[in-house]
């Protein structure tokens, strides 16, 4: 689904052509088939990949956090760009953004469900919750968020958006989705931040960092969605909007970088082992390339260059957003795993106290873990493709 | 109190004093070996040996009927070990000279504590690091008692080399669950699957646990392990041996190791052998310690051994700066 700006005057919603739809659907099905065996192994053989008792969270939790950043960040940035920067060209992108958010959210819920030791006991979190735990808050807020987005999309689907009564209802949902989204991100940041046992996570700034990360990642995805699916394609407004978004995107990347640098320096400067060990693992550990090459190289440097030099070129904006999203996948993984991958101070002896492959601080995701992730991506892609075809496209065709 | 005396290897199973302390035969002089004795010492002759054997047999013959009778009466009254509460109420008292044996002393104190309401007990474990030899007997006995599968360990022994050659030493630190008073693992559980009992032990409900492992990240002692459903014989020609399928009795229930069913897929941790405590027995790690380095008891009882030990100045707790207030103390 490459973005090719055409000079036609008539808006042409993306995926209304059978070829695009089929390609997207085929990709989703391939992803589902590729990942099916991994899911089978989790559900039937009860395997948990390379996770150990000392590194109990890994790739799946990282991908979950990434998808939540995307889903919430996209809705938040959409709201901010529309309300405060008055970017009118995004008006028609609302149902696309909502559908993309729901798709990401379902993928996130799937991948975190696979991470549970007893996935079919998930209902206990709803019926017997402990609201003293941030994880309960996360689950409830997530569900609430899913409900709000689904209700909004349903309203679009029913074409009731222009009926006054429904407009009030929709406005209410939109406004309520903003604080809930902010709260959800803060809660997920807090979920890690409150763990005093893990000094690398245990910082009051972590919820704020998650919030910034969510906004930047969401903005990257929103820019990409605009380039690929905006109903204003082919109009001058389409290009203007893209350039406006690129400018904001560039600023957001710079702010994100400054925030990360400040946080990193605060950890690195005192060089207290309990805190600095995690940072050292991120920067110089066995997976140093994920931060230096994937995140900082592809995810930050390339977009910065592209958006600084070719800021008005659509191909550059598109490439920058794709690079940023690809590079950003490594960020939550590089927060979660290094925080767990070393023994706590005074407990160093635990490393060699008892030998078993599941009692180690070494963690490298197994192939089946990647399969589960691909399956989750397949779910998201399938939901988005089908949703676009049968919900968004009829809406756009009817009203615009 | 003789904490350094080498006591008789008495199992804490409520045997009668007569059984616990059979009359010991006269010992040969310490200087005698299999090859002979040191000059000036008389070796044990055949007559003397036979006389001692005969006296032992005679004593046993006298003691045996009374032992059997006591046992039968106990069974008839429902005061067997398995009956737990009944045994605690009316169990035989140890004689005063047996108090020298710390295991027996702790056993008696345990039963005394079990007669109190649960909220009046405060279980505490004290580990004397000066006595710990790092033999891992406690680790193994814990695994055997709780039928722990591969990859699950409640009480590993951490080893730490201190100093540089030639001034080096080795410190072994057993690490059970600290049963913290302000346990960070408890409030993070999203489904109330873990909580602090009134007597201070951190309990778990395997059937409630969803396996999210948040509690594992929250524990500063790495004391929680996840049951991935491994078996010790996995990958061998004959996997899943029958002994691996024997259920454990943690938390007073039968837990069979079976994929997809609790406790597989759950977080697991040391619980001070609550199922044994309920039956009036000491935790496995305490009774199996070859160096008598682990003590257990009710800190609310001022006369208890553990209360005495933790009142000393040489006690420490792991990561005390975190304020978790562990109920496991170390003597250094």
Interface residues (C-beta under 8 A of the other chain):
Chain A: X45 X46 X48 X51 X52 X53 X54 X56 X57 X115 X116 X117 X118 X121 X122 X124 X125 X128 X129 X130 X132 X133 X134 X135 X136 X139 X191 X194 X195 X196 X197 X198 X340 X343 X344 X345 X346 X347 X348 X349 X350 X352 X353 X354 X356 X357 X358 X359
Chain B: X139 X150 X151 X152 X153 X156 X157 X158 X159 X160 X173 X175 X184 X187 X188 X189 X190 X191 X192 X208 X209 X210 X211 X212 X213 X214 X216 X217 X218 X219 X220 X221 X222 X224 X225 X226 X227 X228 X229 X230 X259 X260 X262 X264 X265 X266 X267 X318 X319 X322
